[in-house]
Amino acid sequence: MSDYDEYMKQMQWIQNQKNSEYDWFEPFVEGSWSKFLFKPERYEIWEKGKMIKGGVIDGHIMGEPTDSFGNAKLEVTVAVPGLDDFIFPSFIFDVLFSQKDRLQLASIPPENPSESNGVASLRSVTGVTTPHGRKFSTEPYCGGLFFRDKCLVQVSFSFSSPNRLIEFHGPGITTINLQFPTNKG
């Protein structure tokens, strides 16, 4: 890569940072799991592009690396009172990779006729990551970790049936130590 190309890449990174509400990552880079504890202050539940529920909350979301038959995974526990009808209290993600403005967590089953477009889109990136689908409609197929100034400020979960997004927002934590290649500006 020429000096000019390297310079232009750095300028693009700076511009992306200025235009983004969240930290920016080099897209589609695989990461490794890290334990985290996130204490959201509020939440929003979205279906069909409309917020159906939201408000102030007290609880936590914890991610804990685990091993399943030699494969690293992340077990997520959601301890937020009053949301049991919308999100299962514990589930596992198989892969972690970067998107432009987030770290994406996912568990992608084989093709299913009733799945959402989001599942099919992620499968085109990750392939099948688990041999079986979710047992409960309240188990998300993917999650997102959003950072601002290297602090975790938002955790989101996506569901395929019904097509739903749950976002948890908080003040930001720095107690997460991700082993993840980021673009250096």
ABEGO torsion letter per residue (X at the ends): XBAAAAAAAAAAAAAAAAABABBBBBBGBBBBBBBBBBBBABBBBBBGGBBABBEBBBEBBBBBBBBBGGBBBBBBBBBBBGAAAABBABBBBABBBBBAABBBBBBBBBBBAABBAAAAAAAAAAEBABABBBABAABBABBBBBBBGGBBABBBBBBAOBBBBBBBBBAEBAABBBBBBBBBX
